[in-house]
Amino acid sequence: MTTLEDEATRLEQHGRRWLLWSFLFCPCHLPVTLTILATVAGSTAAGVVLREHTLVVGLAVTSIWVLGTARGLVQVRSADACRLPKRAVR
């Protein structure tokens, strides 16, 4: 049986993982992300789509970043709300 503190810790770790992975899709890294995607998918149909629809792919990557960051922040804040306030030691 898990305690409320264990559940809050698990929720916070899960939220931090969401934040970490969504950081890879951050728009400031978009040129690097698009270059890696173009290199990996260069000779495939996905590479053609990437080359022809760069704006759409850029918007999709940015959307992934926004949604992943939002989910991570919500989970971290939920974990903080689950925790019981610490009692002052006198």
Biopython code that builds the backbone (N, CA, C, O; Angstrom):
import numpy as np
from Bio.PDB.StructureBuilder import StructureBuilder

atoms = [
    (1, "MET", "N", (0.841, -1.174, 0.000)),
    (1, "MET", "CA", (0.000, 0.000, 0.000)),
    (1, "MET", "C", (0.894, 1.247, 0.000)),
    (1, "MET", "O", (1.836, 1.343, 0.786)),
    (2, "THR", "N", (0.594, 2.180, -0.870)),
    (2, "THR", "CA", (1.403, 3.387, -0.965)),
    (2, "THR", "C", (0.805, 4.500, -0.119)),
    (2, "THR", "O", (-0.412, 4.613, 0.030)),
    (3, "THR", "N", (1.683, 5.303, 0.421)),
    (3, "THR", "CA", (1.219, 6.439, 1.214)),
    (3, "THR", "C", (1.029, 7.634, 0.293)),
    (3, "THR", "O", (1.412, 7.608, -0.877)),
    (4, "LEU", "N", (0.435, 8.671, 0.841)),
    (4, "LEU", "CA", (0.207, 9.890, 0.073)),
    (4, "LEU", "C", (1.532, 10.520, -0.342)),
    (4, "LEU", "O", (1.642, 11.064, -1.441)),
    (5, "GLU", "N", (2.536, 10.452, 0.528)),
    (5, "GLU", "CA", (3.848, 11.010, 0.213)),
    (5, "GLU", "C", (4.523, 10.222, -0.917)),
    (5, "GLU", "O", (5.171, 10.813, -1.782)),
    (6, "ASP", "N", (4.374, 8.898, -0.914)),
    (6, "ASP", "CA", (4.935, 8.071, -1.991)),
    (6, "ASP", "C", (4.268, 8.400, -3.323)),
    (6, "ASP", "O", (4.931, 8.493, -4.356)),
    (7, "GLU", "N", (2.963, 8.571, -3.287)),
    (7, "GLU", "CA", (2.223, 8.908, -4.505)),
    (7, "GLU", "C", (2.642, 10.281, -5.028)),
    (7, "GLU", "O", (2.783, 10.471, -6.236)),
    (8, "ALA", "N", (2.839, 11.233, -4.124)),
    (8, "ALA", "CA", (3.270, 12.573, -4.526)),
    (8, "ALA", "C", (4.668, 12.516, -5.145)),
    (8, "ALA", "O", (4.931, 13.193, -6.139)),
    (9, "THR", "N", (5.555, 11.723, -4.569)),
    (9, "THR", "CA", (6.909, 11.581, -5.111)),
    (9, "THR", "C", (6.872, 10.959, -6.499)),
    (9, "THR", "O", (7.570, 11.411, -7.406)),
    (10, "ARG", "N", (6.058, 9.922, -6.664)),
    (10, "ARG", "CA", (5.943, 9.269, -7.972)),
    (10, "ARG", "C", (5.379, 10.234, -9.008)),
    (10, "ARG", "O", (5.854, 10.277, -10.143)),
    (11, "LEU", "N", (4.376, 11.003, -8.624)),
    (11, "LEU", "CA", (3.761, 11.966, -9.528)),
    (11, "LEU", "C", (4.750, 13.063, -9.919)),
    (11, "LEU", "O", (4.787, 13.490, -11.073)),
    (12, "GLU", "N", (5.545, 13.511, -8.960)),
    (12, "GLU", "CA", (6.539, 14.543, -9.254)),
    (12, "GLU", "C", (7.615, 14.014, -10.205)),
    (12, "GLU", "O", (8.012, 14.715, -11.136)),
    (13, "GLN", "N", (8.088, 12.793, -9.983)),
    (13, "GLN", "CA", (9.087, 12.203, -10.874)),
    (13, "GLN", "C", (8.536, 12.035, -12.280)),
    (13, "GLN", "O", (9.237, 12.290, -13.259)),
    (14, "HIS", "N", (7.296, 11.612, -12.382)),
    (14, "HIS", "CA", (6.667, 11.435, -13.692)),
    (14, "HIS", "C", (6.546, 12.782, -14.404)),
    (14, "HIS", "O", (6.800, 12.878, -15.605)),
    (15, "GLY", "N", (6.158, 13.820, -13.665)),
    (15, "GLY", "CA", (6.063, 15.157, -14.249)),
    (15, "GLY", "C", (7.410, 15.682, -14.693)),
    (15, "GLY", "O", (7.513, 16.321, -15.740)),
    (16, "ARG", "N", (8.445, 15.420, -13.910)),
    (16, "ARG", "CA", (9.792, 15.860, -14.299)),
    (16, "ARG", "C", (10.277, 15.141, -15.553)),
    (16, "ARG", "O", (10.979, 15.731, -16.375)),
    (17, "ARG", "N", (9.903, 13.860, -15.705)),
    (17, "ARG", "CA", (10.259, 13.140, -16.943)),
    (17, "ARG", "C", (9.576, 13.776, -18.148)),
    (17, "ARG", "O", (10.191, 13.933, -19.202)),
    (18, "TRP", "N", (8.286, 14.146, -17.992)),
    (18, "TRP", "CA", (7.578, 14.833, -19.082)),
    (18, "TRP", "C", (8.286, 16.126, -19.447)),
    (18, "TRP", "O", (8.451, 16.436, -20.627)),
    (19, "LEU", "N", (8.707, 16.887, -18.432)),
    (19, "LEU", "CA", (9.410, 18.148, -18.694)),
    (19, "LEU", "C", (10.735, 17.901, -19.412)),
    (19, "LEU", "O", (11.083, 18.623, -20.347)),
    (20, "LEU", "N", (11.468, 16.882, -18.975)),
    (20, "LEU", "CA", (12.757, 16.577, -19.593)),
    (20, "LEU", "C", (12.603, 16.190, -21.059)),
    (20, "LEU", "O", (13.312, 16.708, -21.922)),
    (21, "TRP", "N", (11.680, 15.284, -21.335)),
    (21, "TRP", "CA", (11.522, 14.828, -22.720)),
    (21, "TRP", "C", (10.916, 15.905, -23.616)),
    (21, "TRP", "O", (11.253, 15.989, -24.797)),
    (22, "SER", "N", (10.030, 16.724, -23.070)),
    (22, "SER", "CA", (9.464, 17.787, -23.902)),
    (22, "SER", "C", (10.497, 18.869, -24.184)),
    (22, "SER", "O", (10.376, 19.595, -25.171)),
    (23, "PHE", "N", (11.511, 18.988, -23.329)),
    (23, "PHE", "CA", (12.596, 19.943, -23.564)),
    (23, "PHE", "C", (13.311, 19.646, -24.883)),
    (23, "PHE", "O", (13.825, 20.562, -25.525)),
    (24, "LEU", "N", (13.348, 18.391, -25.287)),
    (24, "LEU", "CA", (13.984, 18.028, -26.560)),
    (24, "LEU", "C", (13.250, 18.626, -27.756)),
    (24, "LEU", "O", (13.837, 18.801, -28.824)),
    (25, "PHE", "N", (11.966, 18.939, -27.579)),
    (25, "PHE", "CA", (11.162, 19.506, -28.660)),
    (25, "PHE", "C", (10.989, 21.018, -28.530)),
    (25, "PHE", "O", (10.143, 21.606, -29.204)),
    (26, "CYS", "N", (11.775, 21.639, -27.679)),
    (26, "CYS", "CA", (11.695, 23.083, -27.457)),
    (26, "CYS", "C", (11.918, 23.833, -28.780)),
    (26, "CYS", "O", (12.809, 23.462, -29.545)),
    (27, "PRO", "N", (11.130, 24.875, -29.063)),
    (27, "PRO", "CA", (11.269, 25.601, -30.329)),
    (27, "PRO", "C", (12.652, 26.229, -30.526)),
    (27, "PRO", "O", (13.072, 26.439, -31.664)),
    (28, "CYS", "N", (13.359, 26.527, -29.445)),
    (28, "CYS", "CA", (14.701, 27.093, -29.634)),
    (28, "CYS", "C", (15.664, 26.046, -30.194)),
    (28, "CYS", "O", (16.718, 26.395, -30.726)),
    (29, "HIS", "N", (15.308, 24.770, -30.077)),
    (29, "HIS", "CA", (16.116, 23.694, -30.647)),
    (29, "HIS", "C", (15.565, 23.232, -31.996)),
    (29, "HIS", "O", (16.021, 22.228, -32.543)),
    (30, "LEU", "N", (14.597, 23.954, -32.525)),
    (30, "LEU", "CA", (13.918, 23.530, -33.745)),
    (30, "LEU", "C", (14.860, 23.322, -34.928)),
    (30, "LEU", "O", (14.700, 22.329, -35.637)),
    (31, "PRO", "N", (15.830, 24.199, -35.183)),
    (31, "PRO", "CA", (16.743, 23.925, -36.299)),
    (31, "PRO", "C", (17.516, 22.612, -36.125)),
    (31, "PRO", "O", (17.722, 21.870, -37.086)),
    (32, "VAL", "N", (17.935, 22.341, -34.900)),
    (32, "VAL", "CA", (18.656, 21.087, -34.641)),
    (32, "VAL", "C", (17.715, 19.898, -34.790)),
    (32, "VAL", "O", (18.071, 18.890, -35.401)),
    (33, "THR", "N", (16.508, 20.019, -34.227)),
    (33, "THR", "CA", (15.533, 18.931, -34.314)),
    (33, "THR", "C", (15.170, 18.624, -35.768)),
    (33, "THR", "O", (15.134, 17.461, -36.171)),
    (34, "LEU", "N", (14.902, 19.670, -36.552)),
    (34, "LEU", "CA", (14.547, 19.450, -37.960)),
    (34, "LEU", "C", (15.723, 18.862, -38.740)),
    (34, "LEU", "O", (15.517, 18.034, -39.627)),
    (35, "THR", "N", (16.944, 19.273, -38.426)),
    (35, "THR", "CA", (18.118, 18.716, -39.108)),
    (35, "THR", "C", (18.274, 17.234, -38.800)),
    (35, "THR", "O", (18.541, 16.433, -39.696)),
    (36, "ILE", "N", (18.107, 16.874, -37.539)),
    (36, "ILE", "CA", (18.208, 15.454, -37.163)),
    (36, "ILE", "C", (17.103, 14.644, -37.824)),
    (36, "ILE", "O", (17.353, 13.556, -38.344)),
    (37, "LEU", "N", (15.876, 15.171, -37.806)),
    (37, "LEU", "CA", (14.771, 14.457, -38.457)),
    (37, "LEU", "C", (15.014, 14.306, -39.957)),
    (37, "LEU", "O", (14.738, 13.251, -40.527)),
    (38, "ALA", "N", (15.526, 15.351, -40.592)),
    (38, "ALA", "CA", (15.790, 15.280, -42.034)),
    (38, "ALA", "C", (16.907, 14.292, -42.342)),
    (38, "ALA", "O", (16.857, 13.595, -43.355)),
    (39, "THR", "N", (17.904, 14.229, -41.484)),
    (39, "THR", "CA", (19.010, 13.291, -41.691)),
    (39, "THR", "C", (18.550, 11.851, -41.527)),
    (39, "THR", "O", (18.880, 10.989, -42.341)),
    (40, "VAL", "N", (17.794, 11.598, -40.479)),
    (40, "VAL", "CA", (17.332, 10.235, -40.201)),
    (40, "VAL", "C", (16.341, 9.759, -41.255)),
    (40, "VAL", "O", (16.386, 8.604, -41.679)),
    (41, "ALA", "N", (15.450, 10.645, -41.674)),
    (41, "ALA", "CA", (14.398, 10.252, -42.605)),
    (41, "ALA", "C", (14.690, 10.716, -44.027)),
    (41, "ALA", "O", (13.776, 10.813, -44.846)),
    (42, "GLY", "N", (15.944, 10.999, -44.328)),
    (42, "GLY", "CA", (16.319, 11.600, -45.610)),
    (42, "GLY", "C", (15.855, 10.865, -46.852)),
    (42, "GLY", "O", (15.347, 11.496, -47.779)),
    (43, "SER", "N", (16.011, 9.579, -46.899)),
    (43, "SER", "CA", (15.677, 8.854, -48.135)),
    (43, "SER", "C", (14.359, 8.090, -48.014)),
    (43, "SER", "O", (14.150, 7.090, -48.700)),
    (44, "THR", "N", (13.492, 8.557, -47.155)),
    (44, "THR", "CA", (12.201, 7.899, -46.993)),
    (44, "THR", "C", (11.078, 8.868, -47.385)),
    (44, "THR", "O", (11.320, 10.043, -47.660)),
    (45, "ALA", "N", (9.876, 8.361, -47.403)),
    (45, "ALA", "CA", (8.720, 9.215, -47.696)),
    (45, "ALA", "C", (8.551, 10.280, -46.612)),
    (45, "ALA", "O", (8.103, 11.391, -46.894)),
    (46, "ALA", "N", (8.910, 9.938, -45.373)),
    (46, "ALA", "CA", (8.825, 10.922, -44.288)),
    (46, "ALA", "C", (9.791, 12.079, -44.531)),
    (46, "ALA", "O", (9.485, 13.223, -44.193)),
    (47, "GLY", "N", (10.955, 11.790, -45.114)),
    (47, "GLY", "CA", (11.905, 12.842, -45.442)),
    (47, "GLY", "C", (11.356, 13.805, -46.480)),
    (47, "GLY", "O", (11.589, 15.011, -46.398)),
    (48, "VAL", "N", (10.629, 13.278, -47.456)),
    (48, "VAL", "CA", (10.007, 14.115, -48.475)),
    (48, "VAL", "C", (8.945, 15.012, -47.844)),
    (48, "VAL", "O", (8.871, 16.203, -48.147)),
    (49, "VAL", "N", (8.126, 14.439, -46.969)),
    (49, "VAL", "CA", (7.097, 15.220, -46.271)),
    (49, "VAL", "C", (7.759, 16.307, -45.438)),
    (49, "VAL", "O", (7.293, 17.446, -45.421)),
    (50, "LEU", "N", (8.830, 15.968, -44.754)),
    (50, "LEU", "CA", (9.550, 16.936, -43.931)),
    (50, "LEU", "C", (10.100, 18.083, -44.767)),
    (50, "LEU", "O", (10.013, 19.247, -44.376)),
    (51, "ARG", "N", (10.666, 17.745, -45.917)),
    (51, "ARG", "CA", (11.240, 18.776, -46.784)),
    (51, "ARG", "C", (10.165, 19.667, -47.399)),
    (51, "ARG", "O", (10.351, 20.878, -47.518)),
    (52, "GLU", "N", (9.055, 19.073, -47.785)),
    (52, "GLU", "CA", (7.998, 19.829, -48.455)),
    (52, "GLU", "C", (7.098, 20.601, -47.481)),
    (52, "GLU", "O", (6.499, 21.605, -47.867)),
    (53, "HIS", "N", (6.997, 20.159, -46.258)),
    (53, "HIS", "CA", (6.073, 20.766, -45.291)),
    (53, "HIS", "C", (6.805, 21.155, -44.003)),
    (53, "HIS", "O", (6.392, 20.777, -42.907)),
    (54, "THR", "N", (7.875, 21.903, -44.148)),
    (54, "THR", "CA", (8.696, 22.271, -42.995)),
    (54, "THR", "C", (7.915, 23.084, -41.973)),
    (54, "THR", "O", (8.091, 22.888, -40.771)),
    (55, "LEU", "N", (7.070, 23.977, -42.419)),
    (55, "LEU", "CA", (6.286, 24.796, -41.499)),
    (55, "LEU", "C", (5.327, 23.940, -40.669)),
    (55, "LEU", "O", (5.192, 24.142, -39.462)),
    (56, "VAL", "N", (4.675, 22.999, -41.312)),
    (56, "VAL", "CA", (3.733, 22.122, -40.610)),
    (56, "VAL", "C", (4.475, 21.266, -39.591)),
    (56, "VAL", "O", (4.008, 21.084, -38.467)),
    (57, "VAL", "N", (5.631, 20.743, -39.986)),
    (57, "VAL", "CA", (6.429, 19.933, -39.065)),
    (57, "VAL", "C", (6.911, 20.793, -37.899)),
    (57, "VAL", "O", (6.906, 20.342, -36.754)),
    (58, "GLY", "N", (7.326, 22.023, -38.179)),
    (58, "GLY", "CA", (7.746, 22.931, -37.122)),
    (58, "GLY", "C", (6.617, 23.231, -36.141)),
    (58, "GLY", "O", (6.838, 23.275, -34.931)),
    (59, "LEU", "N", (5.419, 23.434, -36.657)),
    (59, "LEU", "CA", (4.262, 23.668, -35.790)),
    (59, "LEU", "C", (3.919, 22.420, -34.972)),
    (59, "LEU", "O", (3.521, 22.526, -33.812)),
    (60, "ALA", "N", (4.073, 21.253, -35.573)),
    (60, "ALA", "CA", (3.801, 20.009, -34.846)),
    (60, "ALA", "C", (4.810, 19.807, -33.717)),
    (60, "ALA", "O", (4.432, 19.425, -32.609)),
    (61, "VAL", "N", (6.086, 20.060, -33.991)),
    (61, "VAL", "CA", (7.119, 19.910, -32.964)),
    (61, "VAL", "C", (6.881, 20.909, -31.833)),
    (61, "VAL", "O", (7.026, 20.567, -30.659)),
    (62, "THR", "N", (6.520, 22.134, -32.181)),
    (62, "THR", "CA", (6.235, 23.149, -31.167)),
    (62, "THR", "C", (5.018, 22.759, -30.340)),
    (62, "THR", "O", (5.006, 22.974, -29.128)),
    (63, "SER", "N", (4.007, 22.198, -30.963)),
    (63, "SER", "CA", (2.815, 21.748, -30.239)),
    (63, "SER", "C", (3.152, 20.623, -29.270)),
    (63, "SER", "O", (2.643, 20.590, -28.150)),
    (64, "ILE", "N", (4.003, 19.709, -29.696)),
    (64, "ILE", "CA", (4.446, 18.627, -28.809)),
    (64, "ILE", "C", (5.141, 19.214, -27.589)),
    (64, "ILE", "O", (4.929, 18.759, -26.465)),
    (65, "TRP", "N", (5.972, 20.227, -27.817)),
    (65, "TRP", "CA", (6.683, 20.863, -26.708)),
    (65, "TRP", "C", (5.703, 21.524, -25.735)),
    (65, "TRP", "O", (5.822, 21.353, -24.522)),
    (66, "VAL", "N", (4.746, 22.268, -26.259)),
    (66, "VAL", "CA", (3.786, 22.968, -25.397)),
    (66, "VAL", "C", (2.962, 21.966, -24.584)),
    (66, "VAL", "O", (2.805, 22.131, -23.374)),
    (67, "LEU", "N", (2.446, 20.949, -25.232)),
    (67, "LEU", "CA", (1.611, 19.969, -24.532)),
    (67, "LEU", "C", (2.408, 19.163, -23.513)),
    (67, "LEU", "O", (1.917, 18.908, -22.413)),
    (68, "GLY", "N", (3.628, 18.758, -23.858)),
    (68, "GLY", "CA", (4.470, 18.006, -22.923)),
    (68, "GLY", "C", (4.866, 18.834, -21.720)),
    (68, "GLY", "O", (4.864, 18.340, -20.593)),
    (69, "THR", "N", (5.208, 20.099, -21.953)),
    (69, "THR", "CA", (5.575, 20.986, -20.852)),
    (69, "THR", "C", (4.376, 21.235, -19.940)),
    (69, "THR", "O", (4.509, 21.228, -18.716)),
    (70, "ALA", "N", (3.217, 21.453, -20.533)),
    (70, "ALA", "CA", (2.012, 21.689, -19.736)),
    (70, "ALA", "C", (1.674, 20.468, -18.881)),
    (70, "ALA", "O", (1.351, 20.601, -17.701)),
    (71, "ARG", "N", (1.748, 19.295, -19.473)),
    (71, "ARG", "CA", (1.447, 18.074, -18.711)),
    (71, "ARG", "C", (2.444, 17.880, -17.570)),
    (71, "ARG", "O", (2.056, 17.521, -16.458)),
    (72, "GLY", "N", (3.719, 18.117, -17.843)),
    (72, "GLY", "CA", (4.722, 17.985, -16.794)),
    (72, "GLY", "C", (4.497, 18.957, -15.659)),
    (72, "GLY", "O", (4.603, 18.581, -14.492)),
    (73, "LEU", "N", (4.189, 20.204, -15.981)),
    (73, "LEU", "CA", (3.949, 21.203, -14.944)),
    (73, "LEU", "C", (2.715, 20.876, -14.120)),
    (73, "LEU", "O", (2.715, 21.059, -12.902)),
    (74, "VAL", "N", (1.670, 20.397, -14.769)),
    (74, "VAL", "CA", (0.457, 20.026, -14.044)),
    (74, "VAL", "C", (0.750, 18.889, -13.073)),
    (74, "VAL", "O", (0.264, 18.904, -11.942)),
    (75, "GLN", "N", (1.533, 17.912, -13.494)),
    (75, "GLN", "CA", (1.836, 16.790, -12.616)),
    (75, "GLN", "C", (2.723, 17.198, -11.449)),
    (75, "GLN", "O", (2.526, 16.729, -10.328)),
    (76, "VAL", "N", (3.696, 18.064, -11.699)),
    (76, "VAL", "CA", (4.563, 18.527, -10.609)),
    (76, "VAL", "C", (3.748, 19.343, -9.615)),
    (76, "VAL", "O", (3.917, 19.189, -8.405)),
    (77, "ARG", "N", (2.879, 20.197, -10.103)),
    (77, "ARG", "CA", (2.034, 20.994, -9.197)),
    (77, "ARG", "C", (1.040, 20.117, -8.441)),
    (77, "ARG", "O", (0.742, 20.383, -7.276)),
    (78, "SER", "N", (0.533, 19.089, -9.081)),
    (78, "SER", "CA", (-0.375, 18.164, -8.395)),
    (78, "SER", "C", (0.354, 17.423, -7.284)),
    (78, "SER", "O", (-0.216, 17.161, -6.225)),
    (79, "ALA", "N", (1.598, 17.091, -7.526)),
    (79, "ALA", "CA", (2.392, 16.418, -6.499)),
    (79, "ALA", "C", (2.587, 17.330, -5.303)),
    (79, "ALA", "O", (2.522, 16.878, -4.159)),
    (80, "ASP", "N", (2.826, 18.611, -5.554)),
    (80, "ASP", "CA", (2.975, 19.563, -4.451)),
    (80, "ASP", "C", (1.668, 19.702, -3.672)),
    (80, "ASP", "O", (1.687, 19.859, -2.451)),
    (81, "ALA", "N", (0.555, 19.645, -4.361)),
    (81, "ALA", "CA", (-0.736, 19.771, -3.695)),
    (81, "ALA", "C", (-1.057, 18.532, -2.864)),
    (81, "ALA", "O", (-1.790, 18.624, -1.879)),
    (82, "CYS", "N", (-0.520, 17.381, -3.244)),
    (82, "CYS", "CA", (-0.768, 16.135, -2.506)),
    (82, "CYS", "C", (-0.010, 16.084, -1.190)),
    (82, "CYS", "O", (-0.443, 15.430, -0.242)),
    (83, "ARG", "N", (1.103, 16.764, -1.134)),
    (83, "ARG", "CA", (1.938, 16.679, 0.056)),
    (83, "ARG", "C", (1.293, 17.416, 1.229)),
    (83, "ARG", "O", (0.675, 18.469, 1.071)),
    (84, "LEU", "N", (1.458, 16.834, 2.384)),
    (84, "LEU", "CA", (0.968, 17.465, 3.604)),
    (84, "LEU", "C", (1.960, 18.532, 4.037)),
    (84, "LEU", "O", (3.169, 18.352, 3.893)),
    (85, "PRO", "N", (1.466, 19.627, 4.559)),
    (85, "PRO", "CA", (2.400, 20.658, 5.021)),
    (85, "PRO", "C", (3.225, 20.143, 6.194)),
    (85, "PRO", "O", (2.727, 19.400, 7.040)),
    (86, "LYS", "N", (4.475, 20.541, 6.232)),
    (86, "LYS", "CA", (5.369, 20.119, 7.315)),
    (86, "LYS", "C", (5.016, 20.897, 8.584)),
    (86, "LYS", "O", (4.699, 22.086, 8.537)),
    (87, "ARG", "N", (5.077, 20.217, 9.683)),
    (87, "ARG", "CA", (4.834, 20.880, 10.964)),
    (87, "ARG", "C", (6.096, 21.566, 11.427)),
    (87, "ARG", "O", (7.202, 21.056, 11.248)),
    (88, "ALA", "N", (5.922, 22.715, 12.017)),
    (88, "ALA", "CA", (7.055, 23.446, 12.553)),
    (88, "ALA", "C", (7.561, 22.740, 13.807)),
    (88, "ALA", "O", (6.778, 22.380, 14.685)),
    (89, "VAL", "N", (8.851, 22.548, 13.881)),
    (89, "VAL", "CA", (9.458, 21.895, 15.036)),
    (89, "VAL", "C", (9.807, 22.983, 16.047)),
    (89, "VAL", "O", (10.487, 23.958, 15.726)),
    (90, "ARG", "N", (9.332, 22.796, 17.262)),
    (90, "ARG", "CA", (9.593, 23.789, 18.319)),
    (90, "ARG", "C", (10.558, 23.249, 19.326)),
    (90, "ARG", "O", (10.898, 23.939, 20.287)),
]
sb = StructureBuilder()
sb.init_structure("model")
sb.init_model(0)
sb.init_chain("A")
sb.init_seg("    ")
for serial, (resi, resn, name, xyz) in enumerate(atoms, 1):
    if name == "N":
        sb.init_residue(resn, " ", resi, " ")
    sb.init_atom(name, np.array(xyz, "f"), 0.0, 1.0, " ", f" {name:<3s}", serial, name[0])
structure = sb.get_structure()
